[in-house]
Amino acid sequence: MNHFSLEGEHVKVDYSNPALPPVARNFMPDVYKDGPEYFCVFGAGCDGVILGTGDTIEQAINAWEEAYHRKLG
């Protein structure tokens, strides 16, 4: 698993954009940039966090949505 610091660059995301997945628009997870990778995260703790990563903001958000659906069934 990748490790990153929430001290990294927080990226502002326009969650009113209708092109984003509906679940992401609803929960508005935080997006961070750590080196070349983006991390989209919501929740806390080992069991409660939902995380998506990608080379772009969009990839990270889409990966986050997939992780959300896997976690919640």
N, C-alpha and C positions, 0 to 999 in steps of 0.2 A: 504494500500500500504506500502511496505517496504521502509524504509529510510536508506540511507547510505551516507558516506562521500567520496568525491573524494580525500580526504587526505589519504584514506586507501591504501592498497597495490595494486599498478598497476601491472597487470600480463601481461607478454609478451606472445603473441600468434603468432605462425608461420602461417600466412595467405596464405602461398604458399602450404599448405597441401591440396591436392585434396579431402580429406575426409570431409573437412568443406563445409558448404552450399555455393553455388556460390555467393549469395547476400552478405554474410558475407566476403567472400574473396575479393569482389569488394569494399565494403565500409570500411572494417577493423575497426569495432567499438572497442572502448576501453573496456577492461575487468578489473574489480577490485575485490579484495577479501575483504570482510568485515565480520569478524568472520567466521562462517562456510559456508557462502553463497557467491556465485559469482554473479556479476552484469555485464551485457554487455550493454553498452550504446553508443548511437550515437545521435548527435544533441543537441540542447539546448532549454531551455524554456519549459513551460508547454505544449504547443501545438506542439513543434517541436521535442521533445525528443522521441526516440524509446528505450525501455528498455526490457531486458530479464533477468530473474534470474534463478538460479539453484544451485544444490548441487555440481556440477562439472563445469569446464570450458565449456565442450561440451554441457551440459544441458543449461547453460546460453546462449551460442551462438545459439543453436537451438530455444530456447524460444525467443531470439531477432529476429531471422529470421521470426518466426511465427507472432510476433508483427509487424514487417516490412510489411508483406503481408496484415495483417488486416488493418493497417493504410492506406496503399496505394491502397487497394482493389485489 
